[in-house]
C-alpha cells in the first residue's frame, strides 16, 4: 500500500505540475496577444498620422521581431517545464 500511495502521490504532483505549466503558457501567450493588439493599434495610429510606407514596414518588422522573441520565451519555458516534469517523474 505504501508503494501505491507513493505512485499516486507522484501522479497527483505531475497533474499539478501540468496544470501549472498550462497556466504559465496561457498567461504568456495572452501577454503576446495583448502586445500584438497594442502594437496593431499603434501601427494604425501611425498610418493615419504619417501615412509613410517605409515607417509602416519598419514597424511591421519590429512587431514581427517582438512576437518571435516572446513566442521563443514561451517555447523555452515549455521546454524547461517539460524537463522539470521528466525529472520529477524519475
C-alpha positions in Angstrom: 0.0 0.0 0.0 2.9 2.4 0.7 4.2 1.8 -2.8 0.8 2.5 -4.4 0.4 5.7 -2.3 3.8 6.8 -3.4 2.9 6.3 -7.0 -0.5 8.0 -6.6 1.3 10.9 -5.0 3.6 11.1 -8.0 0.7 11.2 -10.4 -1.0 14.0 -8.4 2.2 16.0 -8.3 2.6 15.5 -12.1 -1.0 16.6 -12.6 -0.5 19.7 -10.5 2.7 20.5 -12.4 1.0 20.0 -15.7 -1.8 22.4 -14.7 0.8 25.0 -13.6 2.6 24.6 -16.9 -0.6 25.1 -18.8 -1.5 28.2 -16.8 2.0 29.6 -17.3 1.8 29.0 -21.1 -1.7 30.6 -21.2 -0.6 33.7 -19.3 2.5 34.1 -21.6 0.5 33.6 -24.8 -2.1 36.0 -23.5 0.7 38.6 -23.0 1.9 38.1 -26.6 -1.7 38.6 -27.9 -2.2 41.7 -25.8 1.1 43.1 -27.1 0.2 42.3 -30.7 -3.2 44.1 -30.2 -1.5 47.1 -28.7 1.2 47.2 -31.5 -1.5 46.9 -34.2 -3.4 49.8 -32.6 -0.2 51.8 -32.6 0.5 50.9 -36.2 -3.0 52.0 -37.3 -2.5 55.3 -35.4 0.9 55.9 -37.1 -0.5 55.0 -40.6 -3.3 57.5 -40.1 -1.0 60.3 -38.9 2.1 59.7 -41.1 0.9 57.6 -44.0 4.5 56.6 -44.9 5.1 53.1 -46.3 8.7 52.9 -45.1 7.8 53.6 -41.5 5.0 51.1 -41.6 7.4 48.5 -43.0 9.9 49.2 -40.2 7.2 49.0 -37.6 5.9 45.7 -39.0 9.4 44.3 -38.9 9.8 45.4 -35.3 6.4 43.8 -34.4 7.4 40.5 -36.1 10.7 40.5 -34.1 8.9 41.3 -30.9 6.4 38.4 -31.5 9.2 36.0 -32.3 11.1 36.9 -29.2 8.1 36.5 -27.0 7.0 33.2 -28.6 10.5 32.0 -28.2 10.3 32.8 -24.5 7.1 30.7 -24.2 8.7 27.8 -26.0 11.8 28.0 -23.8 9.6 27.9 -20.7 7.6 25.0 -22.1 10.9 23.1 -22.7 12.1 23.9 -19.2 8.9 22.8 -17.6 8.8 19.6 -19.6 12.4 18.8 -18.5 11.3 19.6 -14.9 8.3 17.2 -15.2 10.5 14.5 -16.6 13.0 14.9 -13.8 10.1 14.8 -11.2 8.8 11.6 -12.7 12.2 9.9 -12.5 
